[in-house]
Amino acid sequence: MTRTKAHGDDDTAGNLHQLCLEENGFGQGRHQETCSTPAKGDARVTAQGTSARRGNLRFRAVLYGLTSKHDQKPVRLAASEVVTVRVR
């Protein structure tokens, strides 16, 4: 089982943020693995999963700014460096 954690914040205190983990691996392209609930201040997210395949999985965290909890067009504020996890 793999567990990937991320946390993020932005200097625009008082605004809503949402943090998402994106995964890229096994030829499937980049997709959102999971997202945090919208939060003011520090946003945290944990993805847990298993893989039946061996190889490299690449993850990155993306922090979005929201105008409301149900914002359909969030603004991307920042993205982390890509982290590679080797599945054996």
C-alpha positions in Angstrom: 0.0 0.0 0.0 1.2 3.5 -0.8 0.4 6.6 1.2 1.0 10.0 -0.3 0.5 13.2 1.8 0.6 16.9 0.9 -0.2 20.2 2.6 -0.3 23.7 1.3 -1.2 27.3 2.0 -1.1 30.7 0.3 -0.5 34.2 1.6 -4.0 35.2 0.7 -5.3 34.5 4.2 -9.1 34.2 4.6 -9.6 32.8 1.1 -10.7 29.3 0.4 -8.1 26.8 -0.8 -8.2 23.2 -2.1 -5.3 20.9 -2.5 -5.3 18.1 -5.0 -2.8 15.3 -5.6 -2.2 14.4 -9.3 -0.8 11.1 -10.4 1.0 10.2 -13.6 2.1 6.7 -14.4 1.7 3.4 -16.3 0.9 5.3 -19.5 -2.4 6.6 -18.1 -1.6 10.3 -18.3 -1.9 12.8 -15.5 -5.1 12.7 -13.5 -6.4 13.9 -10.1 -6.0 11.2 -7.5 -7.8 13.0 -4.7 -8.6 16.5 -3.4 -8.9 18.0 0.1 -12.1 19.7 1.2 -12.1 23.4 0.7 -10.4 25.1 3.7 -9.3 28.6 4.8 -5.6 28.6 5.5 -3.7 25.3 5.5 -5.1 22.6 3.3 -4.1 18.9 3.7 -4.8 15.8 1.7 -3.7 12.1 1.9 -4.1 9.5 -0.9 -3.9 5.9 -0.1 -3.8 3.1 -2.6 -2.3 0.0 -3.9 -0.9 -0.9 -7.3 -1.0 -4.2 -9.0 1.7 -3.0 -11.5 5.4 -2.4 -11.0 7.1 0.7 -12.2 7.2 4.5 -11.5 4.4 6.6 -10.3 4.8 10.4 -10.4 2.8 12.6 -8.0 2.5 16.4 -7.6 0.4 18.6 -5.4 -1.6 21.5 -6.9 -3.1 24.3 -4.8 -6.2 26.0 -6.0 -8.0 29.2 -4.9 -11.8 29.0 -4.7 -14.5 31.7 -4.5 -16.9 29.3 -2.7 -17.0 25.7 -1.6 -18.8 24.8 -4.9 -16.6 26.9 -7.2 -16.7 25.2 -10.7 -13.7 27.2 -12.0 -11.0 27.1 -9.3 -7.8 29.1 -10.0 -4.5 27.2 -9.9 -2.2 29.1 -7.5 0.8 26.8 -7.3 2.1 23.3 -8.0 4.8 21.3 -6.3 7.8 19.6 -7.9 7.1 16.1 -9.2 7.9 13.2 -6.8 8.5 9.7 -8.2 7.6 6.6 -6.2 8.9 3.3 -7.4 6.4 0.4 -7.1 8.0 -3.0 -6.7 
